[in-house]
Amino acid sequence: MSVESSAEKGEQALRFAYWVPNVSGGLVTSTIEQRTDWSYDYNKKLAVLAEDNGFDYALSQVRYMASYGAAYQHESTSFSLALLLATQRLKVIAAVHPGLWHPAVLAKLVATADHLSGGRAAVNVVSGWFKGEFTALGEPWLEHDERYRRSEEFIRVLRKSWTVDGAEFSGDFYRLHGYDLKPKPVEVPGRVHPEIFQGGNSTAARAMAGRVSDWYFSNGKDFDGISEQIAEVNETADAHGRNVRFGLNAFLIARDTEAEARETLREIVAKADVEAVHGFRDAVQQAGSSTSDKKGMWADSAFEDLVQYNDGFRSKLIGTPEQIAHRIVEYRRRGVNLLLLGFLHYHEEVEYFGRHVLPIVRQLEADAQRGAFTPEPIGAQQ
């Protein structure tokens, strides 16, 4: 029997997504055992399991070559389409790089995927952190804020291609001259076109999200960190008459006791692949340090944070189902609309989440609507 998704519970319910393990090495750069596999057969089973355990979205990762523990990679758009065709309700988000796609060509691919899946395709626009990929492919590596300028044009072209006949666009990076994409994506109630996600932590990323994106993904953050991001993005969105929704990355370790969960975290970090973590740190921290205000992604990440390469431990969803559920609902109270989750052993832990964590979350949400929810004390677990 499937667990109710957020759509079945109502628009105010928190939504859940999971990182698709379509690259080898799992979601932590550690030699700890990970009963997770990057193959299609494993991921097909996982996608069905996830939609039956309350997950609304899945996010396929984008890597074009071996790097930092990910020796093998399945391409994100084709893999996303395969998962869409293997499921009934799950929305699958394909991560894509401007600079390696023309946005109107991608718009055509996504429109087709949308029709094949009944309106469940989405994209995550990744402005780029891995310079080595662009260099290996012979493509120019732009400076930080220029990458975000290009991404903003990329999103504007996607949206025009999906919504306007004979689209025209004249930018510094992309141009359209009477481009007529047909068929347009599927008409879905409450959605103008396939949803557009983006990440990033810098001032440029936050401003871009406020101007053009539907969703803003944050790396792992504590309560104050995500509240600050949400406020800044909303300030820009309000100035442009827009509404942006927010997703937060978290690595979830739910166990029957807090001691078990804490010991799992300790073992992950103790068995970190030090060389791979340092290599990843050297590659990504230039993305943060290259911004004038030092707000870029990973700019302040410690070694322990980078063992989970999107700072997933910082969200502190580690403990018993009750502890995690209370923390999740506090994130919702602060404006988070979606949690993007990673796990050590996907099949077992996605099912454990649906059976033990999600029912408590839904009960706490119901209590909050009645005014009966007591927020988690903030002092102890920022």
N, C-alpha and C positions, 0 to 999 in steps of 0.2 A: 504494500500500500504506500502510495506516495505522500510526502509531507507537503502541506500547503505552501505555495510560493507567495511572494509578496503581492503579486498581481491578484491572487485569490483572497488575500487578506485586506487589500485596499492600498491606495496610493501612498498613504502615510507610513506604511510598514517599511522597515529597513530592507533593502535588497542585498542579495549575496551573489558574489562572483568567485570564480576560482581561476588561478593561473593554470593554463594548460601546460603540462609537462611535455611539450613537443620538441624539447632539446634534451640531450643526455645530461646526466649529472644531478638531476633532481633540483630542488629549490633551495638547497643550502650547499655551500662550497665546503664540504666536510667529508671525511672518510667514514663517518657513521653509517650504519646500514640504512638505506632508503629503499623501502619496498615500493618503488615507483619506477615506471619505465616510459621511455619516449616513443615506443612503437604505436602504430595506429590501432592495433587490436586492443592494447591496454587502454588507450585514450578513448576508443569507442565505448568500451565498457564503462569507463569513468564518466563519460558524458551522460550516459543513460542513468547511472547511479546518482550523479549530481542533480539532474532534473527531478529525480524521484525523492531527493532529500532536501528540497527547498531552495536549490540554487536557481537563479534567474539568468545569469550570464556566465560565460567562460571567455577568458582572454588568451588568445594564442600569441606566443612570444615570437619576436623577429630577430633572428640571427642569420647571417649569410655565410659565416665561416667559423671555424673552431676558435674558441676563446674561453679562458678562465674556467675550466671544468666542463664546458659544453663542447665536447669533441664532435658531436653529431647534431644536426638540426634539420627538422622538417620545415619547409617554407610556410609562412603563416597564412596567406590567403587561401591556398589550395587545401591546407590542413583544416582551416576553419570551415570551408565548404563541405568537406567530408564529414565533419562533426555535425554540421547543420542537417545534413541528409540522414544522419544516424539517430536524430532526436526528433521530438515532437514539439517541445515548448522552449527549449534552451535558446537564448540569444547568444551568438558567438561573435566576439569582437576580434578582428584581425589587426594586429599591429603592423604599421607600414611606415616607411621612411620617405619623406619628401627628398628629392634629389636622386632617388633610385626609381621613382615612378613619375609618370606624368599624371596629374590628378584626374584629368578627364578620362584617361584610359582606365585608371582605377575605378572611377565612377561607373564606367560601363561594366566592369567585372562585378562590382558590388551590386549593381542593379540586377544583373543576372542571378547572382547568388540570392538576392532578396526574393526574386520570383520563385526560384527553386525551393526556397525554405518557407514560403508563406509570410515574408516580412520580418525575418529574424536576423538579418545581417547587420553588422556595425563595424566601425573602424576606430582604431586608436592611432592618432598621428604622433609619431615619435620623432622629435626634432634631431635626435642623434647624440650619442655619447661615445661611440666606438670609432674613433678616427681610423683605426687600422682597416676596417671594412671598406670605407670610402677610398682609402689609398690603394688597397689591393684591387679594387674595381676600376681604378683610374678616374675616379670622380673627385671633383674639388671638395675640400673640407672648409666650410665657411666658418667665420668667427661666430661666437656664441649668439649674439643678438641678431646677426644676419640669418642664422639658422631658424630663429623664431619668426623673423620677417618672412622668410620663404614658407614656413609652415602656415602662417596666417593666410598668405595668398593661396596656398594649397587647399586649405579648408574652404576659402571663398569660392574657388573653382569647383570643388566637389559639390558644394551647395547649389551653385548656379547650374551645374550640369544636371543635377537631379530635379530641379524645380522650374527651370526656364527653358522655353523653346527658343532655338536660334541664339544660344547664349553668347554674349560678348564679354570679354575681359581683357584688360590691358594692364599688366603689372611688370615689375622688374624681373620676375622669374618665370611667369607663365602668361600665355595669351590664348584667347579663344576668339574665333571669327565665325560667328553664326553656327556654333556647334549645337547639333540637335540630337540629343540622346533619347532614343526610344527603343524599348519601353522605359518609361520612368519607373522608379522603385514602386513597390506595392503600397497602396494606400492603407495605412493602419491607423485606427482611432488613437488620437493623442500623440501622433508622430508625424511631422511634416515630411521627413525623409529618414533614411538610415541614421542612427545615432552616431554622433561624432565625439569621441573621447580624446583627451590629450593628457600628458603628464607634464612634469617640470616643476621646479621649485623657485626659480629666479624671478626677479621683478618682471622681466620680459615675458616669461611663461605665464605668470599670473594675469598680466594685462591682456595677453592674447586670449586666455580663457574667458575673461570677462567680455571681450569683444566678439568672439566668433564660435567658441566651442559649446557643445551641449553638456558635456561632463568634464570635470577636472579631477584627475587622479593625483593623489598625493602619495609620496613615499611614506613609510611608517612614521607616525608622529604620536606624541603624548597629547593630553587634552588641550593644553595651552597652545601647543604647536599647530594643531589642526584648526583651532579656533581662530588663530591669527591669520592663517592662510585663507580660510573661508571669508573672514571679514574683508581682507584686501581684494579678493576676486570679486566679491559681491559689490564692493564700492565701484569697481569698473563696470560690472554688469548693470548696476542701477543707472549709471550715467548713460548707458547705451540702450536702456529700456529692455534689458534682457534678463532671463532667468537661467542660472547655471546650477547644475546638480553636482554633488561632490562624492568622490570615491576615495577610500583610504586603504592602503596596503597593510596587511597584517599577516604574520606567520602564526598560525594557531596551534597551540599544543594543549589539548584538553585530555586530562587523565582523571581517574577516579579520585586521586588525592593530589593536593597541591605539591606535596613532596615528590611524587612521581613526575609531574610536569616540570618542576624545577630541575630535577636530575636529568631529564631528557635535554633541556636547554643547556645545562652544564656540559653534557657529553658532546653535544653538537659543536660547541665552541672549543672544547678541549681537543677535539679531533679535526679541527679546521685544517683544510689544505692551505698551509701558510703561504706557499709560493703562489698558488692561484689567487688567494685573497689579496696578496700584495700586488699582483699583476693587475687585478681588477681595480684596486684602489688607485694605482698609478694612472690607469686609463681614464677613470671617471672623475677623479677629483680635479683634474684640469677643467672639467665642465663647470664645476662650482667655483673654483678659484679664478676662472677667467672672466667672471662677471665683476663689475665694479663694486657691487655691494656685498660680494661673497655670499650671496643667497642661493647659488645654484645647487642642483641636486648633489648630494653626497659631500657638500662642502665641509660639513662638520661631523661626518660619520667616523666613528671609531672603528678599530679592527673588528670588534665583536659585532658591530652593526652590519659590517660588510660581509660577514659569513652568510647572512641572508641578503642577497644583493639588492634588495629594495628596502633596506632598513626595517624589515618586517618585525623584528623583535621589539622595536621601539614602541609599537602599539600595545604591547604587554597583554596580549590575549593568551595568557599562559596560566593554567591553574585548573580548577575543577569546573564542570559545566556551569555551576551557579555563579562562581566568580567571573567567568568569562562573559556570561550572559548579562550580568549587571554592568560590566564595563562596556559591552557592546551598546546597550541601551543608553548609557551616558554619552557615547559618541553620537548616537542618533539625536539626542537632546541638543547637542552642540552643532547640529547641522549636517552631519554625515548622512548621505542617502544610500550609500552602497559600501559594503566591505569586500575588498578583493583579497581572498585568502589563499595561502599556501600551506602545504602539509608535508610531513615527513613520509608517511605511508598513505598515499592518496585513497586507495579503495577503502581500506579499513576506517580511516579517519573521517572521510566524507560521510560515511554511513553513521559513525559515532556522533558526528556533528548533528546530523538530521534527527537522530534518535534521542540524544541527550541534551544538546545545547539549544537547538532552535526552538523546541517547545517552551523552554523557559523564557527565551527572548520574546516569543509571541505573547506569553502570559504577562510579562513585564510591560510590553507595549499596551496591552489591554488595560493593565492597572494604571498606566500613565494617562490613558484617555479618560479614566474615571477619577484621576487625581490621586491615586493611591500609591504611585511609585515613589520610592525614596531614592534620590540620586546617590551614587557611590560617593563616600567621603573622598574629597579631592586630595587632601594632604598626603596620604600614604602612597598613592600609586599614580603620580603624574605621568 
